[in-house]
Amino acid sequence: METWRQLSEDSLSAAKTLLREGKHRSSVSRSYYAAYCAATNEIVQSLTTFPNGWNNPPHEKVPLYIQNNLALSQTKKNTIKSLMRILRHFREDADYRPYRLVNIQAARNCVRDAERVLQEFGEITSRE
């Protein structure tokens, strides 16, 4: 059984591979999911129940859970929340808005931002 941390690392690796292959939308989507899983890994350590009987937080509530349930400095919380909002926005464009351009720069930025989220949570120590 995989952990949220493993899902996070796997998704970041997939985002980088997809970026190299020119699959920008899929790279953006995996970048967001890498950050979501990293956040979820931390959130589930302080919360054991979520709405609707889920085992993970609803995507729209992740910034709120970060703010209210994680023992991090306010600066770190603000950084992570901001990155999560940006990544979710780009992921929604990539997955649900085919008319929106998702180019290589957007994909690169999302990989970078996902790496930063993982770094803020201490999931990875250096960039590949």
C-alpha positions in Angstrom: 0.0 0.0 0.0 1.4 3.3 -1.0 1.6 6.3 1.3 0.6 9.9 0.4 4.3 10.7 0.4 5.0 8.0 -2.1 2.1 9.2 -4.3 3.6 12.7 -4.1 7.1 11.7 -5.2 5.7 9.4 -7.9 3.5 12.3 -9.3 6.4 14.7 -9.3 8.5 12.2 -11.2 5.7 11.7 -13.7 5.3 15.5 -14.1 9.0 15.8 -15.0 8.8 13.0 -17.5 5.7 14.4 -19.1 7.3 17.8 -19.3 10.3 16.3 -21.1 7.9 14.5 -23.5 6.1 17.7 -24.3 2.9 16.6 -22.6 2.3 20.0 -20.9 -1.3 19.5 -19.7 -0.6 16.2 -18.2 2.6 17.5 -16.6 0.7 20.4 -15.0 -1.9 18.0 -13.7 0.7 15.7 -12.1 2.5 18.7 -10.7 -0.6 19.8 -8.8 -1.3 16.2 -7.6 2.3 15.9 -6.3 1.7 19.0 -4.2 -1.8 17.9 -3.1 -0.4 14.5 -2.0 2.4 16.2 -0.1 -0.1 18.5 1.7 -2.4 15.5 2.3 0.5 13.6 3.8 0.9 16.3 6.4 -2.8 17.0 7.0 -3.8 13.4 7.6 -1.3 13.3 10.5 -3.3 15.9 12.4 -6.8 15.1 11.1 -8.4 11.7 11.0 -11.8 12.5 9.5 -12.9 14.5 6.5 -16.2 15.4 5.0 -18.3 12.7 3.3 -16.3 9.9 5.0 -13.3 10.6 2.7 -9.7 9.6 3.7 -8.3 12.8 2.3 -9.1 16.5 2.3 -11.3 18.1 -0.4 -9.1 20.0 -2.8 -10.8 23.3 -2.1 -10.2 23.0 1.6 -6.4 22.2 1.5 -5.4 25.8 2.1 -7.7 26.0 5.1 -6.4 22.8 6.5 -2.8 24.0 6.0 -3.7 27.2 7.9 -5.6 25.7 10.8 -4.0 22.3 11.3 -0.3 22.3 10.5 2.4 23.3 13.0 4.3 25.4 10.6 5.5 29.0 10.7 3.0 31.5 9.2 5.4 32.4 6.5 5.7 28.7 5.5 1.9 28.3 5.6 1.5 31.4 3.4 4.0 30.1 0.9 2.5 26.7 0.6 -1.1 28.0 0.4 -0.1 30.4 -2.3 1.6 27.7 -4.3 -1.3 25.3 -3.9 -3.7 27.8 -5.2 -1.6 28.6 -8.2 -1.1 24.9 -9.0 -4.8 24.1 -8.6 -5.7 26.9 -10.9 -3.3 25.7 -13.6 -4.4 22.1 -13.1 -8.0 23.1 -13.6 -7.0 24.9 -16.8 -5.1 21.9 -18.0 -7.8 19.3 -17.2 -11.0 21.2 -17.7 -10.4 24.0 -20.1 -9.2 22.8 -23.5 -9.4 26.3 -25.0 -6.8 27.5 -22.6 -3.2 27.4 -23.7 -1.0 25.3 -21.5 2.5 25.8 -22.8 5.9 24.6 -21.8 6.6 27.6 -19.6 3.4 26.9 -17.6 4.4 23.3 -17.2 7.9 24.2 -16.1 6.6 26.7 -13.6 4.2 24.1 -12.2 7.0 21.5 -11.8 9.1 24.1 -10.0 6.2 25.1 -7.8 5.4 21.5 -6.9 9.0 20.9 -6.1 8.9 23.9 -3.8 5.8 22.5 -2.0 7.5 19.2 -1.4 10.7 21.0 -0.2 8.6 23.2 2.2 7.2 20.0 3.7 10.7 18.4 3.7 9.7 15.7 1.2 12.7 16.2 -1.1 16.0 17.9 -0.4 17.3 18.9 -3.8 16.2 19.3 -7.4 17.0 16.7 -10.0 
